[in-house]
Amino acid sequence: MPSSNHELPLEMVRNRPQLAPTILRTVFGLGLPLDGQVTLASESFAGLNPAELRCDATVLLDDPEAPAHGIIVESQLRFKKQKTFTWPAYLALLRLRHECPVTLLIFCPSPSAARACAAPIDMGHPEWVLKPLTVHPGMLPPITDPEQARRLPELAVLSAPAHSEGPHAEAVLTSVSAAIDTLPGDTGALYYDYLTAQFSGAACKLLEEIVNVAGYEWQSEFAKTHRGEGRAEGEAKAVLLVLDARGITVPNEIREHVTNCTDTDQLERWVQRAAIIDKAEDLLE
């Protein structure tokens, strides 16, 4: 099953296709069209031979019926030699299908993966060498302007892990918070969870401080819910820590009952009971 590190960049492109050409312009300096439509196309090449080929995502620029440019988007956690044979096929098949120029863009989580995947692919024909364009978060500019982050939330989220510490940390985290605030609940939750998984403990703490600071508005229902979930998670940990410190064994079913509880008032009562009961079963009485 693909990991969240693999799927998140692809989900971002599917949510906002203009992310792909924006990165190709800003990071690699490609002169792609600035105006016109940016649409998703089928990742499957089932209508062509070989039919089993399927890339991660495709984006078309301008008219989807007669596009000016196509982009193959792939996500690679690490280099795989087999991809050096499938990537050229993806490019050729998309070019054949839409009769337009095509570029390969590969999202990687680290500089080492990006370097490995960017190795030139010698096609065998004289002077025909494919040089994949790979990008990792450190190659993306820090997004320090909340308004810019709101315009392209996915770019802010992708770049934030590389700039969540250091001189731009506070501005970056303020901007990415503003970006998440503009998103629907499910998408915001997905991006927020991705960020907290990528951030250090210090960056997560700074993000929470920025969200709660006076004068900064975080009005989405998702944000309110997520803060409540974070508080409940902390209370649940406190219940289990008290029981553990007192040497009381906690059966798995009680542990799950506590960790799945989102009622903070109930959890606070359990913290108090955990300090006086003799066995875990008494906690839920």
VENTA-V133631 format. One record per backbone hydrogen bond with DSSP energy under -0.5 kcal/mol. NH is the residue of the N-H (numbers start at 1). CO is the residue of the C=O. E is the energy in kcal/mol with one decimal. If there is no record, write none. Layout:
nh = {NH | NH}
co = {CO | CO}
e = {E | E}
This chain:
nh = {7 | 8 | 9 | 10 | 11 | 12 | 13 | 14 | 15 | 16 | 19 | 20 | 21 | 22 | 23 | 24 | 25 | 26 | 27 | 28 | 28 | 29 | 30 | 32 | 39 | 41 | 45 | 48 | 53 | 55 | 57 | 58 | 59 | 60 | 61 | 62 | 66 | 68 | 69 | 70 | 71 | 72 | 73 | 73 | 74 | 74 | 76 | 83 | 84 | 85 | 86 | 87 | 89 | 90 | 91 | 92 | 93 | 94 | 95 | 96 | 97 | 98 | 99 | 101 | 103 | 105 | 105 | 106 | 107 | 107 | 108 | 109 | 114 | 115 | 116 | 117 | 118 | 119 | 121 | 122 | 123 | 123 | 128 | 129 | 130 | 131 | 132 | 133 | 134 | 135 | 139 | 140 | 140 | 144 | 146 | 149 | 150 | 151 | 152 | 153 | 155 | 156 | 157 | 158 | 159 | 160 | 161 | 162 | 163 | 163 | 164 | 169 | 172 | 173 | 174 | 175 | 176 | 177 | 178 | 179 | 180 | 181 | 182 | 182 | 183 | 188 | 189 | 190 | 191 | 192 | 193 | 194 | 195 | 196 | 197 | 198 | 199 | 204 | 205 | 206 | 207 | 208 | 209 | 210 | 211 | 212 | 213 | 216 | 217 | 224 | 225 | 226 | 227 | 228 | 229 | 230 | 231 | 232 | 233 | 234 | 235 | 236 | 237 | 238 | 239 | 240 | 241 | 242 | 243 | 244 | 245 | 246 | 247 | 248 | 249 | 251 | 255 | 256 | 257 | 258 | 259 | 260 | 261 | 264 | 267 | 268 | 269 | 270 | 271 | 272 | 273 | 274 | 275 | 275 | 276 | 277 | 280 | 282 | 283 | 284 | 285}
co = {3 | 4 | 5 | 6 | 7 | 8 | 9 | 10 | 11 | 12 | 16 | 17 | 17 | 18 | 19 | 20 | 21 | 22 | 23 | 23 | 24 | 25 | 24 | 30 | 60 | 58 | 53 | 45 | 50 | 43 | 73 | 41 | 71 | 39 | 69 | 37 | 63 | 61 | 61 | 101 | 59 | 103 | 57 | 71 | 72 | 105 | 107 | 80 | 81 | 82 | 82 | 83 | 85 | 86 | 87 | 88 | 89 | 90 | 91 | 92 | 93 | 94 | 95 | 68 | 70 | 72 | 103 | 133 | 74 | 105 | 135 | 76 | 110 | 111 | 112 | 113 | 114 | 116 | 130 | 120 | 121 | 128 | 125 | 127 | 121 | 129 | 130 | 104 | 132 | 106 | 136 | 136 | 137 | 142 | 144 | 145 | 146 | 147 | 148 | 150 | 152 | 152 | 153 | 154 | 155 | 156 | 157 | 159 | 159 | 160 | 161 | 166 | 168 | 169 | 170 | 171 | 172 | 173 | 174 | 175 | 176 | 177 | 178 | 179 | 180 | 184 | 185 | 186 | 187 | 188 | 189 | 190 | 191 | 192 | 193 | 194 | 195 | 200 | 201 | 202 | 203 | 204 | 205 | 206 | 207 | 208 | 209 | 213 | 215 | 220 | 221 | 222 | 223 | 224 | 225 | 226 | 227 | 228 | 229 | 230 | 231 | 232 | 233 | 234 | 235 | 236 | 237 | 238 | 239 | 240 | 241 | 242 | 244 | 243 | 247 | 249 | 251 | 252 | 253 | 254 | 255 | 256 | 258 | 262 | 263 | 264 | 265 | 266 | 267 | 268 | 269 | 270 | 271 | 272 | 273 | 273 | 249 | 279 | 280 | 281 | 282}
e = {-2.4 | -2.9 | -0.5 | -0.6 | -2.8 | -2.3 | -1.9 | -2.4 | -2.3 | -2.4 | -2.2 | -1.4 | -0.6 | -1.9 | -2.2 | -2.1 | -2.1 | -2.7 | -2.7 | -0.8 | -0.5 | -1.0 | -2.2 | -1.7 | -2.6 | -1.8 | -1.8 | -2.0 | -1.2 | -2.0 | -1.5 | -0.6 | -2.2 | -3.3 | -2.7 | -3.6 | -1.0 | -2.1 | -0.8 | -2.4 | -2.6 | -2.9 | -3.1 | -0.6 | -0.5 | -2.5 | -2.8 | -1.5 | -1.7 | -1.6 | -1.5 | -2.8 | -0.8 | -2.5 | -2.1 | -2.4 | -2.7 | -2.6 | -2.3 | -2.2 | -2.6 | -2.3 | -1.8 | -0.5 | -2.2 | -3.0 | -0.5 | -2.7 | -3.1 | -0.5 | -2.7 | -0.5 | -2.2 | -2.6 | -2.1 | -2.4 | -1.3 | -1.1 | -3.3 | -0.7 | -0.6 | -2.2 | -2.3 | -0.9 | -2.6 | -0.5 | -0.7 | -1.4 | -0.7 | -2.5 | -2.4 | -0.5 | -1.4 | -0.9 | -0.6 | -2.3 | -2.3 | -1.5 | -1.5 | -0.5 | -0.7 | -1.5 | -2.4 | -2.6 | -2.1 | -1.6 | -0.7 | -1.0 | -0.7 | -1.4 | -0.6 | -1.5 | -2.9 | -2.8 | -2.3 | -2.1 | -2.6 | -1.8 | -1.8 | -2.1 | -2.4 | -1.8 | -0.6 | -1.3 | -1.6 | -3.2 | -2.6 | -2.1 | -2.5 | -2.6 | -2.5 | -1.8 | -2.4 | -2.5 | -1.7 | -1.4 | -2.6 | -2.4 | -2.1 | -2.3 | -2.5 | -2.1 | -2.2 | -2.5 | -2.2 | -1.7 | -1.0 | -1.9 | -0.6 | -1.9 | -2.5 | -3.2 | -2.4 | -1.9 | -2.5 | -2.3 | -2.1 | -2.4 | -2.5 | -1.9 | -2.2 | -2.5 | -2.0 | -1.8 | -2.1 | -1.9 | -2.4 | -2.3 | -1.9 | -2.4 | -2.7 | -1.5 | -1.6 | -2.6 | -0.5 | -0.6 | -2.4 | -2.7 | -1.7 | -2.3 | -2.6 | -2.0 | -1.1 | -1.0 | -2.3 | -2.2 | -1.8 | -2.1 | -2.1 | -1.8 | -2.2 | -2.8 | -0.8 | -0.7 | -1.9 | -2.1 | -0.6 | -1.6 | -1.9 | -0.6 | -0.9}
